[in-house]
Amino acid sequence: MELDIGGRLRYVRERSGLSQRQLAKKAGVTNSTISLYESNSANPSVGALKRILDGIPMKLADFFAFEPERSEKVFFSSEELKEIGRGGVSYRQVGESLFGRSLQMLKETYQPGSDSGRVLLTHQGEEAGVVISGRLEVTVGSERRILGPGDAYYFDSSRPHRFRCVGQVPCELVSASTPPTF
């Protein structure tokens, strides 16, 4: 069985109360590097992982030796959804920790004009979503569509993609991705 380095790193970072940005600053790397490692889009060298763990602080041996508890919690109130977004986009995650999980579920809210970023996203896995309210422009590769309430998308996440709220009201949707990518 392959060890989930990214999920394990995210777990110990969150348990330590650090944001990706705070850990990156302590470790002397960019926050995009932490993001790449946590999403398993890139694998850190032993030296890079040690430098990052020094920012927590945690010994390399302890990182590989511990077994985090997987939450068995089933139900979550709206207030318990964990905010992991920033800026004009709110990503509220179902579940406290995604360690050992193969699915990430989000309630997303895009403020008018906000988007997932100018650079199109790519990562392993699949993602799907259903628009609840507002209008969302979804770009996947060379395809672009404006979705409204009840409309949905489903695609291979290795295809370059972007999300943008169009219109004068916030856009709300429920999405899922596998494996967890945030």
Backbone as CSV, one residue per row, in Angstrom:
resi,resn,N_x,N_y,N_z,CA_x,CA_y,CA_z,C_x,C_y,C_z
1,MET,0.843,-1.181,0.000,0.000,0.000,0.000,0.892,1.249,0.000
2,GLU,0.589,2.175,-0.876,1.380,3.400,-1.001,1.007,4.396,0.100
3,LEU,2.018,5.024,0.693,1.814,5.988,1.769,1.352,7.317,1.185
4,ASP,0.313,7.889,1.763,-0.233,9.173,1.332,0.553,10.302,2.006
5,ILE,1.693,10.663,1.398,2.561,11.708,1.964,1.812,13.037,2.051
6,GLY,1.102,13.401,0.973,0.389,14.680,0.944,-0.679,14.774,2.019
7,GLY,-1.499,13.729,2.151,-2.549,13.723,3.167,-1.971,13.762,4.567
8,ARG,-0.890,13.048,4.767,-0.212,13.013,6.067,0.352,14.400,6.386
9,LEU,0.969,15.058,5.391,1.525,16.398,5.598,0.417,17.392,5.926
10,ARG,-0.692,17.330,5.185,-1.824,18.227,5.456,-2.337,18.001,6.884
11,TYR,-2.450,16.745,7.282,-2.942,16.406,8.609,-2.056,17.014,9.703
12,VAL,-0.736,16.820,9.607,0.146,17.340,10.665,0.205,18.869,10.636
13,ARG,0.112,19.466,9.458,0.096,20.940,9.370,-1.156,21.489,10.044
14,GLU,-2.315,20.929,9.700,-3.566,21.412,10.282,-3.613,21.151,11.780
15,ARG,-3.121,19.996,12.213,-3.079,19.662,13.640,-2.217,20.666,14.396
16,SER,-1.210,21.228,13.735,-0.326,22.220,14.342,-0.888,23.630,14.255
17,GLY,-2.051,23.784,13.603,-2.696,25.090,13.509,-2.039,26.039,12.532
18,LEU,-1.336,25.495,11.531,-0.644,26.335,10.551,-1.372,26.340,9.217
19,SER,-1.403,27.487,8.563,-1.892,27.565,7.188,-0.756,27.119,6.265
20,GLN,-1.075,26.851,5.012,-0.023,26.504,4.043,0.990,27.642,3.954
21,ARG,0.500,28.852,3.948,1.376,30.029,3.839,2.310,30.140,5.047
22,GLN,1.781,29.919,6.257,2.609,30.005,7.467,3.689,28.932,7.475
23,LEU,3.308,27.696,7.105,4.295,26.619,7.072,5.355,26.895,6.011
24,ALA,4.947,27.374,4.854,5.897,27.674,3.783,6.927,28.704,4.248
25,LYS,6.456,29.735,4.938,7.366,30.772,5.430,8.358,30.190,6.429
26,LYS,7.877,29.354,7.355,8.761,28.743,8.350,9.771,27.799,7.703
27,ALA,9.356,27.124,6.627,10.223,26.130,5.978,11.099,26.732,4.889
28,GLY,10.838,27.990,4.515,11.636,28.629,3.473,11.318,28.137,2.078
29,VAL,10.039,27.771,1.846,9.589,27.349,0.514,8.358,28.175,0.155
30,THR,7.885,28.056,-1.069,6.683,28.780,-1.470,5.444,28.031,-1.001
31,ASN,4.332,28.772,-0.789,3.112,28.081,-0.378,2.582,27.198,-1.504
32,SER,2.916,27.501,-2.764,2.490,26.615,-3.860,3.219,25.276,-3.775
33,THR,4.445,25.274,-3.238,5.178,24.021,-3.046,4.449,23.158,-2.020
34,ILE,4.039,23.759,-0.914,3.287,23.022,0.111,2.001,22.473,-0.504
35,SER,1.312,23.300,-1.281,0.064,22.876,-1.924,0.289,21.694,-2.858
36,LEU,1.358,21.748,-3.650,1.666,20.644,-4.567,1.932,19.353,-3.810
37,TYR,2.671,19.446,-2.715,2.966,18.253,-1.916,1.700,17.698,-1.262
38,GLU,0.885,18.593,-0.683,-0.315,18.138,0.014,-1.336,17.521,-0.929
39,SER,-1.366,17.966,-2.166,-2.315,17.396,-3.135,-1.724,16.188,-3.860
40,ASN,-0.504,15.802,-3.473,0.214,14.682,-4.115,0.455,14.921,-5.600
41,SER,0.502,16.205,-5.997,0.837,16.551,-7.383,2.337,16.496,-7.605
42,ALA,3.101,16.561,-6.524,4.560,16.442,-6.569,4.999,15.746,-5.287
43,ASN,6.091,15.007,-5.370,6.622,14.318,-4.202,7.874,15.035,-3.714
44,PRO,7.926,15.358,-2.417,9.112,16.048,-1.901,10.282,15.076,-1.762
45,SER,11.489,15.591,-1.942,12.670,14.791,-1.626,12.714,14.641,-0.105
46,VAL,13.525,13.751,0.398,13.659,13.567,1.841,14.139,14.867,2.480
47,GLY,15.094,15.539,1.835,15.616,16.805,2.361,14.544,17.882,2.416
48,ALA,13.739,17.983,1.356,12.673,18.984,1.322,11.616,18.683,2.385
49,LEU,11.268,17.408,2.536,10.279,17.026,3.541,10.798,17.330,4.945
50,LYS,12.071,17.062,5.202,12.661,17.351,6.512,12.614,18.846,6.803
51,ARG,12.945,19.669,5.806,12.917,21.124,5.972,11.494,21.600,6.299
52,ILE,10.500,21.027,5.632,9.107,21.398,5.888,8.687,20.949,7.287
53,LEU,9.049,19.723,7.648,8.685,19.217,8.969,9.371,19.992,10.091
54,ASP,10.562,20.530,9.835,11.245,21.383,10.818,10.404,22.614,11.135
55,GLY,9.598,23.071,10.154,8.740,24.234,10.362,7.524,23.934,11.219
56,ILE,7.223,22.659,11.470,6.006,22.310,12.224,6.181,22.437,13.736
57,PRO,7.139,22.017,14.446,8.259,21.111,14.197,7.853,19.652,14.457
58,MET,8.454,18.760,13.640,8.220,17.331,13.774,9.404,16.592,13.182
59,LYS,9.824,15.527,13.838,10.934,14.720,13.330,10.450,13.863,12.171
60,LEU,11.344,13.643,11.221,11.039,12.827,10.055,10.567,11.429,10.469
61,ALA,11.233,10.829,11.445,10.856,9.484,11.903,9.445,9.487,12.485
62,ASP,9.089,10.540,13.230,7.749,10.632,13.815,6.686,10.792,12.725
63,PHE,7.040,11.513,11.659,6.109,11.729,10.549,5.692,10.397,9.933
64,PHE,6.643,9.499,9.759,6.342,8.206,9.136,5.813,7.179,10.131
65,ALA,6.048,7.384,11.428,5.667,6.388,12.426,4.228,6.523,12.923
66,PHE,3.691,7.753,12.974,2.371,7.922,13.574,1.253,7.470,12.631
67,GLU,0.145,7.092,13.238,-1.058,6.744,12.484,-2.178,7.665,12.942
68,PRO,-2.514,8.665,12.128,-3.584,9.585,12.526,-4.926,8.847,12.607
69,GLU,-5.764,9.329,13.500,-7.090,8.751,13.618,-7.965,9.263,12.488
70,ARG,-8.674,8.347,11.887,-9.621,8.719,10.845,-10.952,9.013,11.528
71,SER,-11.501,10.173,11.246,-12.756,10.576,11.875,-13.891,9.668,11.409
72,GLU,-14.688,9.249,12.348,-15.850,8.423,12.036,-17.130,9.251,12.068
73,LYS,-16.986,10.570,12.216,-18.150,11.455,12.261,-18.896,11.378,10.939
74,VAL,-20.209,11.310,11.001,-21.038,11.131,9.819,-21.777,12.409,9.423
75,PHE,-22.282,13.157,10.387,-23.117,14.315,10.100,-22.412,15.607,10.512
76,PHE,-22.648,16.678,9.742,-22.007,17.966,9.977,-23.036,19.077,9.816
77,SER,-23.128,19.941,10.816,-24.012,21.105,10.682,-23.330,22.110,9.761
78,SER,-24.086,23.055,9.284,-23.543,24.082,8.398,-22.363,24.797,9.038
79,GLU,-22.443,25.044,10.352,-21.377,25.747,11.063,-20.100,24.913,11.160
80,GLU,-20.216,23.591,11.010,-19.055,22.711,11.135,-18.301,22.519,9.825
81,LEU,-18.824,23.047,8.714,-18.094,22.935,7.452,-16.855,23.806,7.555
82,LYS,-15.716,23.243,7.203,-14.424,23.907,7.396,-14.104,24.821,6.212
83,GLU,-13.913,26.120,6.479,-13.580,27.086,5.433,-12.124,26.898,5.018
84,ILE,-11.909,26.643,3.727,-10.546,26.487,3.220,-10.270,27.433,2.052
85,GLY,-11.211,28.346,1.763,-11.035,29.294,0.662,-10.469,30.605,1.145
86,ARG,-10.320,31.521,0.195,-9.858,32.865,0.513,-10.267,33.800,-0.616
87,GLY,-10.217,35.092,-0.315,-10.581,36.069,-1.333,-12.069,36.018,-1.606
88,GLY,-12.444,36.116,-2.873,-13.849,36.144,-3.268,-14.486,34.783,-3.413
89,VAL,-13.758,33.714,-3.060,-14.304,32.372,-3.191,-14.265,31.672,-1.833
90,SER,-15.412,31.140,-1.432,-15.507,30.363,-0.201,-15.602,28.889,-0.567
91,TYR,-14.705,28.088,-0.001,-14.761,26.640,-0.150,-14.992,26.083,1.250
92,ARG,-16.179,25.545,1.507,-16.494,24.985,2.820,-16.491,23.464,2.693
93,GLN,-15.518,22.850,3.322,-15.266,21.418,3.209,-16.095,20.607,4.200
94,VAL,-16.646,19.509,3.718,-17.351,18.577,4.593,-16.307,17.677,5.243
95,GLY,-16.234,17.680,6.572,-15.269,16.869,7.298,-14.105,17.692,7.789
96,GLU,-13.596,17.325,8.982,-12.494,18.083,9.568,-11.190,17.803,8.854
97,SER,-10.917,16.540,8.609,-9.655,16.135,8.002,-9.946,15.191,6.850
98,LEU,-9.152,15.287,5.816,-9.320,14.397,4.674,-8.309,13.263,4.696
99,PHE,-7.560,13.151,5.795,-6.553,12.101,5.872,-7.213,10.739,5.715
100,GLY,-6.691,9.951,4.792,-7.219,8.619,4.541,-8.503,8.604,3.739
101,ARG,-8.946,9.733,3.279,-10.190,9.832,2.500,-9.865,9.853,1.004
102,SER,-10.783,9.394,0.186,-10.558,9.394,-1.252,-11.459,10.388,-1.968
103,LEU,-12.328,11.089,-1.225,-13.272,12.035,-1.816,-13.262,13.327,-1.015
104,GLN,-13.322,14.451,-1.713,-13.454,15.751,-1.054,-14.758,16.376,-1.522
105,MET,-15.591,16.782,-0.562,-16.885,17.389,-0.859,-16.854,18.828,-0.373
106,LEU,-17.293,19.760,-1.231,-17.257,21.191,-0.898,-18.591,21.861,-1.184
107,LYS,-18.929,22.866,-0.372,-19.987,23.819,-0.700,-19.244,25.089,-1.072
108,GLU,-19.344,25.485,-2.336,-18.579,26.622,-2.841,-19.477,27.839,-3.040
109,THR,-18.938,29.017,-2.751,-19.634,30.268,-3.025,-18.653,31.217,-3.698
110,TYR,-18.995,31.639,-4.910,-18.196,32.601,-5.669,-18.929,33.937,-5.645
111,GLN,-18.255,34.978,-5.190,-18.829,36.322,-5.236,-18.811,36.814,-6.686
112,PRO,-19.704,37.752,-7.050,-19.725,38.242,-8.436,-18.335,38.664,-8.913
113,GLY,-17.937,38.150,-10.065,-16.644,38.479,-10.663,-15.476,37.658,-10.149
114,SER,-15.663,36.888,-9.080,-14.545,36.109,-8.547,-14.340,34.842,-9.360
115,ASP,-13.138,34.288,-9.255,-12.839,33.083,-10.025,-11.794,32.239,-9.316
116,SER,-11.503,31.089,-9.902,-10.530,30.165,-9.315,-9.098,30.557,-9.661
117,GLY,-8.924,31.636,-10.416,-7.601,32.124,-10.783,-7.441,32.207,-12.292
118,ARG,-6.558,33.075,-12.735,-6.348,33.252,-14.176,-5.665,32.052,-14.813
119,VAL,-4.792,31.394,-14.044,-4.100,30.214,-14.557,-5.037,29.017,-14.412
120,LEU,-5.243,28.299,-15.501,-6.118,27.143,-15.457,-5.524,26.067,-14.560
121,LEU,-6.372,25.413,-13.780,-5.958,24.381,-12.830,-5.821,23.033,-13.525
122,THR,-4.891,22.218,-13.073,-4.780,20.824,-13.507,-4.294,20.011,-12.319
123,HIS,-4.833,18.834,-12.172,-4.411,17.908,-11.118,-4.988,16.542,-11.435
124,GLN,-4.548,15.535,-10.723,-5.049,14.183,-10.939,-6.471,14.057,-10.437
125,GLY,-7.214,13.130,-11.015,-8.527,12.784,-10.502,-9.673,13.254,-11.360
126,GLU,-10.830,13.313,-10.727,-12.062,13.746,-11.373,-12.764,14.723,-10.454
127,GLU,-13.604,15.571,-11.048,-14.420,16.449,-10.230,-15.768,16.664,-10.885
128,ALA,-16.741,16.942,-10.037,-18.110,17.149,-10.492,-18.761,18.170,-9.581
129,GLY,-19.785,18.824,-10.089,-20.498,19.791,-9.273,-21.860,20.103,-9.846
130,VAL,-22.722,20.637,-8.982,-24.067,21.060,-9.368,-24.260,22.485,-8.869
131,VAL,-24.669,23.383,-9.775,-24.923,24.777,-9.408,-26.259,24.841,-8.669
132,ILE,-26.255,25.503,-7.508,-27.462,25.660,-6.698,-28.134,27.000,-7.015
133,SER,-27.330,28.065,-7.103,-27.875,29.390,-7.415,-26.808,30.212,-8.111
134,GLY,-27.254,31.254,-8.824,-26.324,32.112,-9.562,-25.898,31.483,-10.872
135,ARG,-24.854,32.082,-11.458,-24.357,31.603,-12.754,-22.853,31.424,-12.673
136,LEU,-22.378,30.286,-13.181,-20.969,29.940,-13.111,-20.453,29.626,-14.502
137,GLU,-19.392,30.339,-14.899,-18.723,30.023,-16.160,-17.667,28.970,-15.861
138,VAL,-17.761,27.831,-16.545,-16.817,26.733,-16.355,-16.059,26.550,-17.658
139,THR,-14.728,26.590,-17.573,-13.866,26.345,-18.724,-13.129,25.039,-18.472
140,VAL,-13.212,24.122,-19.430,-12.495,22.847,-19.359,-11.849,22.650,-20.718
141,GLY,-10.511,22.738,-20.746,-9.805,22.676,-22.027,-10.243,23.837,-22.896
142,SER,-10.680,23.559,-24.113,-11.138,24.609,-25.029,-12.648,24.831,-24.953
143,GLU,-13.326,24.079,-24.086,-14.776,24.221,-23.932,-15.108,25.203,-22.816
144,ARG,-16.145,26.005,-23.045,-16.593,26.965,-22.033,-18.111,26.985,-22.040
145,ARG,-18.694,26.978,-20.832,-20.146,26.985,-20.723,-20.538,27.774,-19.487
146,ILE,-21.663,28.494,-19.580,-22.223,29.181,-18.419,-23.344,28.309,-17.884
147,LEU,-23.198,27.934,-16.602,-24.161,27.048,-15.957,-25.018,27.829,-14.973
148,GLY,-26.286,27.467,-14.898,-27.218,28.075,-13.957,-27.738,27.030,-12.993
149,PRO,-28.684,27.410,-12.129,-29.218,26.492,-11.129,-29.681,25.164,-11.740
150,GLY,-29.210,24.073,-11.139,-29.562,22.738,-11.604,-28.614,22.174,-12.638
151,ASP,-27.824,23.044,-13.297,-26.848,22.575,-14.280,-25.646,21.978,-13.559
152,ALA,-24.919,21.095,-14.255,-23.825,20.384,-13.602,-22.641,20.194,-14.541
153,TYR,-21.521,19.791,-13.962,-20.322,19.446,-14.732,-19.691,18.204,-14.130
154,TYR,-18.893,17.512,-14.948,-18.152,16.320,-14.501,-17.034,16.136,-15.505
155,PHE,-15.764,16.136,-15.050,-14.646,16.013,-15.984,-13.414,15.446,-15.323
156,ASP,-12.472,15.021,-16.149,-11.166,14.550,-15.711,-10.349,15.784,-15.343
157,SER,-9.893,15.858,-14.099,-9.215,17.060,-13.596,-7.850,17.312,-14.204
158,SER,-7.324,16.345,-14.966,-6.048,16.591,-15.635,-6.236,17.537,-16.828
159,ARG,-7.485,17.760,-17.231,-7.766,18.755,-18.275,-7.733,20.145,-17.634
160,PRO,-7.051,21.106,-18.245,-6.989,22.459,-17.675,-8.398,23.023,-17.476
161,HIS,-8.651,23.619,-16.293,-9.996,24.097,-15.999,-9.970,25.345,-15.115
162,ARG,-11.107,26.051,-15.169,-11.252,27.300,-14.419,-12.730,27.534,-14.145
163,PHE,-13.033,28.205,-13.016,-14.399,28.530,-12.632,-14.488,30.038,-12.386
164,ARG,-15.598,30.657,-12.841,-15.766,32.104,-12.654,-17.242,32.435,-12.491
165,CYS,-17.551,33.255,-11.480,-18.931,33.703,-11.258,-19.242,34.820,-12.247
166,VAL,-20.324,34.647,-12.986,-20.782,35.696,-13.902,-22.154,36.160,-13.423
167,GLY,-22.455,37.413,-13.605,-23.727,37.952,-13.137,-23.523,38.802,-11.898
168,GLN,-24.639,39.299,-11.376,-24.612,40.263,-10.276,-24.855,39.649,-8.901
169,VAL,-25.085,38.326,-8.834,-25.340,37.670,-7.552,-24.314,36.566,-7.332
170,PRO,-24.042,36.216,-6.076,-23.101,35.124,-5.816,-23.591,33.814,-6.433
171,CYS,-22.656,32.965,-6.764,-22.968,31.645,-7.305,-22.632,30.611,-6.237
172,GLU,-23.584,29.731,-5.948,-23.359,28.659,-4.978,-23.459,27.323,-5.688
173,LEU,-22.563,26.403,-5.314,-22.598,25.077,-5.878,-22.090,24.073,-4.869
174,VAL,-22.367,22.820,-5.126,-21.849,21.720,-4.332,-20.974,20.914,-5.281
175,SER,-19.733,20.624,-4.844,-18.803,19.921,-5.716,-18.124,18.778,-4.974
176,ALA,-17.584,17.866,-5.758,-16.816,16.749,-5.205,-15.623,16.506,-6.104
177,SER,-14.500,16.116,-5.496,-13.323,15.749,-6.291,-12.668,14.541,-5.651
178,THR,-12.058,13.763,-6.506,-11.347,12.589,-6.046,-10.064,12.493,-6.836
179,PRO,-8.931,12.317,-6.223,-8.727,12.349,-4.775,-8.837,13.780,-4.256
180,PRO,-8.886,13.969,-2.938,-8.946,15.331,-2.389,-7.757,16.153,-2.901
181,THR,-8.024,17.379,-3.349,-6.964,18.169,-3.972,-6.621,19.447,-3.227
182,PHE,-7.394,19.852,-2.232,-7.093,21.084,-1.499,-6.225,20.769,-0.315
